[in-house]
Amino acid sequence: MRCSIVFLSARYNCRDAVWWWLQCIQDYCTTVKDGYSILKDKVSRLYITDDSLPEQAGIWVSFLRSILEYARRHAAVSETKQSRVGAY
């Protein structure tokens, strides 16, 4: 059986990944006993922005701060139209 849809060029997009990640954090916080304590943890981020050089490992920031920053950035980008949305 042949597939009737031909993809001439793959279009990979991670915009929804942020929303799934945030949902996973919410689910963890509400499902696990004392789950909200994860928000107080520290994380080491290597790439602060999409086009930045890697940061030195071992620089720790608040996980909650990272969550808020990702959500803010994602919301700002979501206001612009993606190129080729819905194109095959």
VOFIDREN-807109 format. One record per residue: residue number from 0; x, y, z of N, C-alpha, C, O, CB in turn. Coordinates in nm, 2 decimals. Glycine has a CB too. Layout:
BEGIN
DOFI    k     n.u     n.v     n.w    ca.u    ca.v    ca.w     c.u     c.v     c.w     o.u     o.v     o.w    cb.u    cb.v    cb.w
DOFI  NUM       X       Y       Z       X       Y       Z       X       Y       Z       X       Y       Z       X       Y       Z
...
***
This chain:
BEGIN
DOFI    k     n.u     n.v     n.w    ca.u    ca.v    ca.w     c.u     c.v     c.w     o.u     o.v     o.w    cb.u    cb.v    cb.w
DOFI    0    0.08   -0.12    0.00    0.00    0.00    0.00    0.09    0.12    0.00    0.18    0.14    0.08   -0.10    0.00    0.12
DOFI    1    0.06    0.21   -0.09    0.14    0.34   -0.10    0.07    0.45   -0.01   -0.05    0.45    0.00    0.15    0.38   -0.24
DOFI    2    0.16    0.53    0.04    0.11    0.64    0.12    0.07    0.75    0.02    0.14    0.78   -0.07    0.22    0.70    0.22
DOFI    3   -0.05    0.81    0.04   -0.10    0.91   -0.06   -0.04    1.05   -0.03   -0.05    1.13   -0.12   -0.25    0.91   -0.05
DOFI    4    0.03    1.07    0.08    0.08    1.20    0.11    0.24    1.19    0.09    0.30    1.10    0.15    0.05    1.24    0.25
DOFI    5    0.29    1.28    0.01    0.43    1.28   -0.02    0.49    1.40    0.05    0.45    1.51    0.02    0.46    1.28   -0.18
DOFI    6    0.59    1.38    0.13    0.66    1.49    0.20    0.78    1.52    0.12    0.88    1.44    0.12    0.69    1.45    0.35
DOFI    7    0.78    1.64    0.06    0.90    1.68   -0.01    1.01    1.72    0.08    1.13    1.70    0.04    0.86    1.79   -0.11
DOFI    8    0.98    1.79    0.18    1.08    1.83    0.28    1.02    1.82    0.42    0.91    1.87    0.44    1.14    1.97    0.25
DOFI    9    1.09    1.75    0.51    1.04    1.73    0.64    1.04    1.87    0.71    1.13    1.95    0.70    1.13    1.63    0.72
DOFI   10    0.94    1.88    0.80    0.93    2.01    0.87    0.92    1.97    1.02    0.82    1.92    1.07    0.80    2.09    0.83
DOFI   11    1.03    1.99    1.09    1.04    1.95    1.23    1.01    2.08    1.31    1.06    2.18    1.29    1.18    1.89    1.27
DOFI   12    0.93    2.06    1.42    0.89    2.17    1.50    0.88    2.13    1.64    0.82    2.03    1.67    0.75    2.23    1.45
DOFI   13    0.94    2.21    1.73    0.93    2.18    1.87    0.85    2.28    1.95    0.86    2.28    2.08    1.07    2.17    1.93
DOFI   14    0.77    2.35    1.89    0.69    2.45    1.96    0.60    2.39    2.06    0.58    2.44    2.17    0.61    2.54    1.86
DOFI   15    0.54    2.28    2.02    0.45    2.21    2.12    0.52    2.14    2.23    0.46    2.11    2.33    0.36    2.11    2.05
DOFI   16    0.65    2.11    2.21    0.73    2.05    2.31    0.73    2.13    2.44    0.73    2.07    2.55    0.87    2.03    2.27
DOFI   17    0.73    2.26    2.44    0.73    2.34    2.56    0.60    2.32    2.63    0.60    2.30    2.76    0.75    2.49    2.52
DOFI   18    0.49    2.31    2.56    0.36    2.29    2.63    0.35    2.15    2.69    0.30    2.14    2.80    0.25    2.31    2.53
DOFI   19    0.40    2.05    2.62    0.40    1.92    2.68    0.49    1.91    2.80    0.46    1.85    2.90    0.45    1.81    2.57
DOFI   20    0.61    1.98    2.79    0.70    1.98    2.91    0.64    2.05    3.03    0.64    2.00    3.14    0.83    2.05    2.87
DOFI   21    0.57    2.16    3.00    0.50    2.23    3.11    0.39    2.14    3.17    0.37    2.14    3.29    0.45    2.36    3.07
DOFI   22    0.32    2.07    3.09    0.21    1.98    3.14    0.27    1.87    3.22    0.21    1.83    3.32    0.13    1.92    3.02
DOFI   23    0.39    1.82    3.18    0.45    1.71    3.26    0.49    1.76    3.39    0.48    1.69    3.49    0.58    1.66    3.18
DOFI   24    0.54    1.88    3.40    0.58    1.94    3.53    0.46    1.96    3.62    0.46    1.93    3.74    0.65    2.08    3.51
DOFI   25    0.35    2.01    3.56    0.23    2.02    3.64    0.18    1.89    3.69    0.14    1.88    3.80    0.12    2.09    3.55
DOFI   26    0.18    1.79    3.60    0.13    1.66    3.64    0.22    1.60    3.75    0.17    1.54    3.85    0.14    1.56    3.52
DOFI   27    0.35    1.62    3.74    0.44    1.57    3.85    0.41    1.64    3.98    0.40    1.58    4.08    0.59    1.60    3.81
DOFI   28    0.39    1.77    3.97    0.37    1.85    4.09    0.24    1.81    4.16    0.23    1.80    4.29    0.36    2.00    4.06
DOFI   29    0.14    1.77    4.08    0.01    1.74    4.14   -0.01    1.59    4.17   -0.10    1.55    4.25   -0.10    1.78    4.05
DOFI   30    0.08    1.51    4.12    0.06    1.36    4.14    0.16    1.31    4.24    0.12    1.22    4.32    0.09    1.29    4.01
DOFI   31    0.28    1.36    4.25    0.38    1.30    4.34    0.36    1.37    4.48    0.34    1.49    4.48    0.52    1.33    4.28
DOFI   32    0.38    1.29    4.58    0.37    1.35    4.71    0.49    1.46    4.73    0.60    1.43    4.70    0.39    1.24    4.83
DOFI   33    0.45    1.57    4.77    0.55    1.69    4.78    0.61    1.72    4.65    0.73    1.76    4.64    0.66    1.65    4.88
DOFI   34    0.53    1.70    4.54    0.58    1.73    4.41    0.62    1.87    4.38    0.71    1.89    4.30    0.48    1.68    4.31
DOFI   35    0.56    1.96    4.44    0.59    2.10    4.42    0.73    2.14    4.47    0.78    2.24    4.43    0.49    2.19    4.49
DOFI   36    0.79    2.06    4.55    0.93    2.08    4.59    1.03    2.08    4.48    1.14    2.14    4.49    0.97    1.98    4.70
DOFI   37    0.99    2.02    4.36    1.08    2.02    4.25    1.11    2.16    4.20    1.21    2.19    4.14    1.02    1.93    4.14
DOFI   38    1.01    2.25    4.22    1.03    2.39    4.17    1.14    2.46    4.24    1.19    2.56    4.19    0.90    2.46    4.19
DOFI   39    1.18    2.41    4.36    1.28    2.47    4.44    1.42    2.42    4.40    1.52    2.48    4.44    1.26    2.45    4.59
DOFI   40    1.43    2.32    4.32    1.55    2.26    4.27    1.63    2.36    4.18    1.58    2.45    4.13    1.53    2.13    4.20
DOFI   41    1.76    2.33    4.17    1.85    2.40    4.08    1.88    2.32    3.96    1.89    2.19    3.97    1.98    2.45    4.15
DOFI   42    1.89    2.38    3.84    1.93    2.31    3.72    2.05    2.38    3.65    2.07    2.50    3.67    1.81    2.30    3.62
DOFI   43    2.13    2.30    3.58    2.24    2.36    3.51    2.20    2.36    3.36    2.17    2.25    3.30    2.37    2.27    3.53
DOFI   44    2.20    2.47    3.30    2.16    2.49    3.16    2.28    2.51    3.08    2.37    2.60    3.11    2.06    2.60    3.14
DOFI   45    2.30    2.44    2.97    2.41    2.46    2.88    2.39    2.56    2.77    2.47    2.64    2.74    2.45    2.32    2.82
DOFI   46    2.27    2.56    2.72    2.23    2.65    2.61    2.12    2.74    2.66    2.00    2.70    2.67    2.19    2.58    2.48
DOFI   47    2.15    2.87    2.68    2.05    2.96    2.74    1.95    3.00    2.63    1.83    3.02    2.66    2.12    3.08    2.80
DOFI   48    2.00    3.02    2.51    1.91    3.05    2.40    1.93    2.96    2.29    2.03    2.88    2.29    1.93    3.20    2.35
DOFI   49    1.85    2.96    2.18    1.86    2.87    2.07    2.00    2.89    2.00    2.05    2.79    1.95    1.75    2.89    1.97
DOFI   50    2.05    3.01    1.99    2.17    3.03    1.92    2.29    3.07    2.00    2.39    3.12    1.95    2.14    3.15    1.82
DOFI   51    2.28    3.04    2.13    2.40    3.07    2.22    2.50    2.96    2.22    2.47    2.85    2.19    2.35    3.10    2.36
DOFI   52    2.62    3.00    2.25    2.73    2.91    2.27    2.70    2.84    2.41    2.63    2.89    2.49    2.87    2.97    2.27
DOFI   53    2.75    2.72    2.43    2.73    2.65    2.55    2.79    2.72    2.67    2.90    2.77    2.66    2.78    2.51    2.55
DOFI   54    2.71    2.73    2.78    2.76    2.79    2.90    2.85    2.69    2.97    2.85    2.57    2.94    2.64    2.83    2.99
DOFI   55    2.93    2.74    3.07    3.01    2.65    3.15    2.92    2.56    3.23    2.83    2.61    3.30    3.11    2.73    3.23
DOFI   56    2.95    2.43    3.23    2.87    2.34    3.32    2.89    2.37    3.46    3.00    2.41    3.50    2.91    2.19    3.29
DOFI   57    2.79    2.35    3.54    2.80    2.38    3.68    2.74    2.51    3.73    2.75    2.54    3.85    2.94    2.36    3.72
DOFI   58    2.70    2.59    3.63    2.63    2.72    3.67    2.48    2.68    3.69    2.41    2.64    3.60    2.65    2.83    3.56
DOFI   59    2.44    2.70    3.81    2.30    2.65    3.85    2.21    2.77    3.86    2.24    2.88    3.91    2.31    2.58    3.99
DOFI   60    2.09    2.75    3.81    1.98    2.85    3.83    1.85    2.78    3.88    1.85    2.65    3.87    1.95    2.92    3.69
DOFI   61    1.76    2.85    3.93    1.64    2.80    3.98    1.56    2.73    3.87    1.54    2.79    3.76    1.55    2.91    4.05
DOFI   62    1.50    2.61    3.90    1.42    2.54    3.80    1.30    2.62    3.77    1.25    2.63    3.66    1.38    2.40    3.85
DOFI   63    1.24    2.68    3.87    1.12    2.77    3.85    1.15    2.88    3.76    1.07    2.92    3.67    1.06    2.82    3.99
DOFI   64    1.27    2.95    3.78    1.31    3.06    3.70    1.32    3.01    3.55    1.28    3.08    3.46    1.44    3.12    3.74
DOFI   65    1.37    2.89    3.53    1.39    2.84    3.39    1.25    2.82    3.33    1.23    2.85    3.22    1.47    2.71    3.40
DOFI   66    1.16    2.76    3.41    1.02    2.73    3.36    0.96    2.86    3.32    0.90    2.87    3.21    0.94    2.66    3.47
DOFI   67    0.96    2.96    3.40    0.90    3.09    3.37    0.96    3.16    3.25    0.90    3.22    3.16    0.91    3.19    3.49
DOFI   68    1.10    3.14    3.24    1.17    3.20    3.12    1.12    3.13    2.99    1.10    3.19    2.89    1.32    3.19    3.14
DOFI   69    1.12    3.00    2.99    1.07    2.92    2.88    0.93    2.96    2.84    0.90    2.98    2.72    1.08    2.77    2.90
DOFI   70    0.84    2.97    2.93    0.70    3.00    2.91    0.69    3.14    2.85    0.62    3.16    2.75    0.62    2.99    3.03
DOFI   71    0.77    3.24    2.90    0.77    3.37    2.85    0.82    3.38    2.71    0.75    3.44    2.63    0.85    3.47    2.94
DOFI   72    0.93    3.32    2.69    0.99    3.32    2.55    0.89    3.25    2.45    0.87    3.30    2.34    1.12    3.24    2.55
DOFI   73    0.83    3.14    2.49    0.74    3.07    2.40    0.62    3.15    2.37    0.57    3.15    2.26    0.70    2.93    2.46
DOFI   74    0.57    3.22    2.47    0.45    3.30    2.45    0.48    3.42    2.35    0.40    3.45    2.27    0.40    3.36    2.58
DOFI   75    0.60    3.47    2.37    0.64    3.58    2.28    0.66    3.54    2.13    0.62    3.61    2.04    0.77    3.65    2.33
DOFI   76    0.71    3.42    2.12    0.73    3.36    1.98    0.60    3.32    1.92    0.58    3.33    1.80    0.83    3.25    1.98
DOFI   77    0.51    3.27    2.00    0.38    3.23    1.96    0.29    3.33    1.89    0.20    3.30    1.82    0.30    3.16    2.07
DOFI   78    0.33    3.46    1.92    0.25    3.57    1.86    0.28    3.59    1.71    0.21    3.65    1.64    0.28    3.70    1.93
DOFI   79    0.39    3.53    1.66    0.43    3.54    1.52    0.39    3.42    1.45    0.38    3.31    1.51    0.58    3.57    1.51
DOFI   80    0.36    3.43    1.32    0.31    3.32    1.24    0.43    3.24    1.20    0.54    3.29    1.16    0.23    3.37    1.12
DOFI   81    0.42    3.11    1.21    0.52    3.02    1.17    0.52    3.01    1.01    0.42    3.03    0.95    0.51    2.88    1.23
DOFI   82    0.64    2.99    0.96    0.64    2.97    0.81    0.59    2.84    0.78    0.62    2.74    0.85    0.78    3.00    0.76
DOFI   83    0.52    2.83    0.67    0.48    2.70    0.61    0.38    2.62    0.70    0.38    2.50    0.70    0.59    2.61    0.58
DOFI   84    0.31    2.69    0.79    0.21    2.62    0.87    0.11    2.55    0.79    0.05    2.61    0.70    0.15    2.72    0.97
DOFI   85    0.10    2.42    0.81    0.00    2.34    0.74    0.04    2.30    0.60   -0.04    2.24    0.53   -0.13    2.41    0.74
DOFI   86    0.16    2.33    0.56    0.20    2.30    0.42    0.26    2.16    0.42    0.32    2.11    0.51    0.31    2.40    0.38
DOFI   87    0.23    2.09    0.31    0.29    1.96    0.29    0.38    1.96    0.17    0.43    1.86    0.13    0.17    1.85    0.26
***
